[in-house]
Amino acid sequence: MRKPMRECTGREILDEVLRHLHFEEGPQILDRSIVIPALMPYITSQFLVRSAGDRPQVVPEGSTNLAFIGQYAEVPEDVVFTVEYSVRTAWTAVAGLLGLDRQPPAVYKGRHDPKVLVEALATMHRH
């Protein structure tokens, strides 16, 4: 398409995807499909650089009956938009509010794993 995605109809978006994927059945698929575009202008806000204090702690200091779970609570060194992140916040909330010793597993830090680093190096040097 020769216009920004936000200006395209659903049919135009599907047509472009089908062309990229080289679907021979493109015209038949287009004729039998309904595509309704939806803009989500704030969806990427979760991935913006953040500083301490931008998001609430899962269990705020001094809280005895309030916790925040999900993508907008702070989990240091974790990556938002994963199921693990949401589970980690819920687990942290339950453990914190009930005073349990059992905490969620530590955040995986692949950048410190020698095997991951060697594989990354090999991938960067592939021809």
DARA-V841626 format. One record per residue. N is the residue number from 1. RES is the residue in three letters. PSI is psi in radians with two decimals (999 if undefined). NEAR is the number of other ideal C-beta (glycine too) atoms within 10 Angstrom. D_CENTER is the distance of its C-alpha to the mean C-alpha in Angstrom with 1 decimal. Layout:
# DARA-V841626
((N/RES/PSI/NEAR/D_CENTER) (N/RES/PSI/NEAR/D_CENTER))
This chain:
# DARA-V841626
((1/MET/2.59/12/27.4) (2/ARG/0.60/3/29.1) (3/LYS/2.85/8/27.2) (4/PRO/2.58/7/23.8) (5/MET/-0.67/11/21.2) (6/ARG/-0.30/8/21.3) (7/GLU/-0.06/9/25.1) (8/CYS/2.62/16/24.9) (9/THR/2.91/12/25.9) (10/GLY/-0.70/13/24.0) (11/ARG/-0.73/14/26.8) (12/GLU/-0.69/16/26.4) (13/ILE/-0.84/15/22.7) (14/LEU/-0.71/18/23.5) (15/ASP/-0.78/19/26.6) (16/GLU/-0.74/13/24.8) (17/VAL/-0.79/13/22.2) (18/LEU/-0.63/17/25.3) (19/ARG/-0.73/11/27.2) (20/HIS/-0.64/8/24.6) (21/LEU/-0.01/8/24.5) (22/HIS/0.77/7/28.3) (23/PHE/2.08/13/28.8) (24/GLU/-0.48/8/32.6) (25/GLU/0.25/9/32.2) (26/GLY/-0.91/15/30.3) (27/PRO/-0.69/11/33.0) (28/GLN/-0.70/10/33.3) (29/ILE/-0.78/14/29.6) (30/LEU/-0.74/15/29.6) (31/ASP/-0.39/8/32.7) (32/ARG/0.15/8/31.2) (33/SER/2.63/12/27.7) (34/ILE/2.14/7/26.5) (35/VAL/2.16/15/23.3) (36/ILE/1.87/7/22.4) (37/PRO/2.55/14/20.1) (38/ALA/2.18/6/17.9) (39/LEU/2.41/8/16.8) (40/MET/1.33/7/13.8) (41/PRO/-0.37/7/14.9) (42/TYR/0.06/7/12.8) (43/ILE/-0.57/9/9.3) (44/THR/-0.06/9/8.8) (45/SER/-0.48/12/10.6) (46/GLN/-0.44/14/7.9) (47/PHE/0.06/10/7.9) (48/LEU/2.66/7/11.7) (49/VAL/2.42/5/14.0) (50/ARG/2.80/12/15.1) (51/SER/2.86/6/18.3) (52/ALA/2.31/8/19.7) (53/GLY/-0.18/8/20.4) (54/ASP/-0.55/10/17.7) (55/ARG/2.59/16/16.1) (56/PRO/2.64/14/18.4) (57/GLN/2.66/17/19.0) (58/VAL/-0.91/23/18.1) (59/VAL/1.83/21/21.9) (60/PRO/2.58/12/23.7) (61/GLU/2.28/5/26.8) (62/GLY/-0.11/6/29.7) (63/SER/2.40/15/27.8) (64/THR/-0.24/8/29.4) (65/ASN/0.36/6/27.9) (66/LEU/2.31/11/24.7) (67/ALA/2.72/19/21.2) (68/PHE/2.30/17/17.8) (69/ILE/2.79/18/15.0) (70/GLY/-2.87/12/11.4) (71/GLN/-0.31/14/8.7) (72/TYR/0.27/13/11.6) (73/ALA/2.71/22/13.7) (74/GLU/2.18/17/14.3) (75/VAL/1.81/19/13.8) (76/PRO/2.38/7/15.4) (77/GLU/0.21/8/14.1) (78/ASP/2.91/15/10.9) (79/VAL/2.16/12/7.3) (80/VAL/2.98/18/5.2) (81/PHE/0.47/11/2.6) (82/THR/2.72/11/5.1) (83/VAL/-0.67/7/8.6) (84/GLU/-0.68/14/10.3) (85/TYR/-0.81/19/9.1) (86/SER/-0.72/16/10.5) (87/VAL/-0.72/12/13.4) (88/ARG/-0.74/21/14.2) (89/THR/-0.69/24/14.6) (90/ALA/-0.78/16/16.8) (91/TRP/-0.78/17/18.7) (92/THR/-0.71/21/19.3) (93/ALA/-0.85/19/20.4) (94/VAL/-0.83/16/22.8) (95/ALA/-0.73/17/24.2) (96/GLY/-0.78/17/24.7) (97/LEU/-0.51/15/26.4) (98/LEU/-0.01/8/28.5) (99/GLY/0.57/7/29.4) (100/LEU/2.59/10/28.4) (101/ASP/-0.49/5/28.6) (102/ARG/2.04/8/26.0) (103/GLN/2.82/11/22.6) (104/PRO/2.75/16/19.3) (105/PRO/2.66/8/19.3) (106/ALA/2.66/9/18.7) (107/VAL/2.27/13/15.4) (108/TYR/2.29/13/15.9) (109/LYS/1.42/9/16.9) (110/GLY/-0.46/10/17.3) (111/ARG/-0.17/8/18.8) (112/HIS/0.02/8/21.7) (113/ASP/2.01/12/22.3) (114/PRO/-0.69/7/25.3) (115/LYS/-0.77/8/24.5) (116/VAL/-0.74/13/21.1) (117/LEU/-0.72/12/22.8) (118/VAL/-0.77/10/25.7) (119/GLU/-0.66/12/23.5) (120/ALA/-0.74/13/21.7) (121/LEU/-0.78/9/25.1) (122/ALA/-0.72/9/26.5) (123/THR/-0.71/8/23.7) (124/MET/-0.40/7/24.5) (125/HIS/0.20/7/28.1) (126/ARG/2.58/5/28.1) (127/HIS/999/2/30.3))
